[in-house]
Amino acid sequence: MPGWSRTTFKSLVVPGGILLLAVAVLAHSGWLTLSLPAWSFLYYSALAGGVLLAWRFRSSRIFFALLVLFLAQQAMTLFDAGHATPGTPGWTALEAASVLVPLNFVVIALMHERGFVVSGTAPIGLFLFVQSVIVAVLCRGAEVAPSLPAHPHHVAMPVSLPQYSLLALAAAGLFLLGRSLFTRKPADGALLWSLAAFSLSLQFLGTARIATAYWAAAACILAASIVENSYLLAYHDELTTLPSRRAFNDALLRLQAPYSIAIADIDHFKRFNDAYGHDTGDQVLRLVAARLARVTGGGQAYRCGGEEFAILFPGKTTSEVIDHLEQLRAQVEASEFHLRGSDRRQALRGPDRRDVKIRRRARSGNVQPAQERPMVSLSVTISIGVAASTTEKSPPDLVRQAADKALYRAKANGRNRVETASSNRRRRMKAAEIA
């Protein structure tokens, strides 16, 4: 599981936690009192907007989560679960929703996002349909007991849920919490906070205004996760999870002198792809990106494309970041990447991938089983070029070009080293003095 950090906390809380907190404050404080029709309008608007966004962005998981919320809310509203007592249809609907919603959210969290392909959506759609029919039959068949007097809408009357309902909600919440911390994906975080909002709505079913507020919060959280996911896809690299080139270009526009820009490149990366395949190359990229993400000195790493990365150091000069870059280079060099011998290509790419000897061994059955082949340990190194702003109005593009030139010198001087643009200027000055 990824270590706890500010990024982890932000991915967990934003936007679901903030939305739920805002709705809770509005629902329970007197700052902005919204009536039941207003909350109902907000709920259905969020529900409709979330469904449209899910359809537009091919997010079947969020679509089904919204559908689960809608079905549960409709069942409890239809059978008046807010004022139900044990043995009544409303109580049966409440029990069913408190168990089925967390169960369905766990199932949705484990789904692979496949868009709205029939083969992927039909099973879960049928699963929800069968649930709905069973709940309707159970509610219709429940013994009807005299209804309790309705409580005023402005009084919050907590509902005492059965122990197994609380257990189901708690177990699903812990599972979704662990999954959201592990994946850091907006959809998983949205399922967690939406389930929290759903749980709060159950506690205040006796007060329709507050319950509807939490229904609206659950729908808003799911809809907002689609927007958050779109932002991450636009500004973050999906393979390495680092900020992407677009985020890097935006950050350049906000830079103010002094600042430093470092450009890092994986040494001999093409050889990894040719010798071990693109899957191994992707793993090497993730390995290096994980080290770059933990760079010290206040730096922020970005993936600019291919095997090239950039690191921005706002407010730092070259002399202030050089030690941090050397430490980063040494950490990457000390890292070992292990893969089984069976994952390695028999030869480099080309028309003759296997020689005659390999073919003969394969026909004779003397090829060593893949699971018995020894582990291969790979060593990865990077070369880094760094440049800093020289004046208050140094254009970031020129500073980056200087860092690129320093990177080329690092490559030419043997790789696995850090070169600075200032060192090249000093060498030219010394050459001029000698001349």
LINWOVEN-V67102 format. One line per field, one symbol per residue. phi: phi as a letter, one per 20 degrees, with the letter a starting at -180 (. if undefined). psi: psi as a letter, one per 40 degrees, with the letter a starting at -180 (. if undefined). Layout:
BEGIN
phi = ???
psi = ???
END
This chain:
BEGIN
phi = .gffbffffffeeeeffffffffffffddefbedfggfffffffffffffffffffdldfffgfffffffffffffffdlffcecgnegfffffffffdffffffffffefefcmdfgfeefffffgfffgfffffffffeffedgffffegfededfdeefffffffffffffffffffffelegfffffffffffffffffdffdgffffffffffffffffffffffffffdcfffdmfgefffffffffefcfebccdddbfflffffffecnffffffffffffffffdfenmececdeplddcccdcfmceffedfffffffgffffffdddbfffeeffbffqfdfceffffffffemeffgffefffdddddccdcdcbcfecfdffgffffffffffffffffeomlbdddfffffffffffffff
psi = hiihiddddddddheddddddddddddeiedghiidddddddddddddddddddddefgdddddddddddddddddddefedfiiheidddddddddedddddddddddeihheafhdddddddddddddddddddddddeihhihiihhiidehhhihhiidddddddddddddddddddddfiddddddddddddddddddfdehdddddddddddddddddddddddddddeihddeeiiadddddddddeihiiiihhhihhhfdddddddeiddddddddddddddddfhieeihiiheibehiihhgheiiddeeddddddddddddeihhhiideeiidiiiidgdhiddddddddeeehhideeiiihhihhiiihhiiihdidfhhdddddddddddddddddeeifihiidddddddddddddd.
END
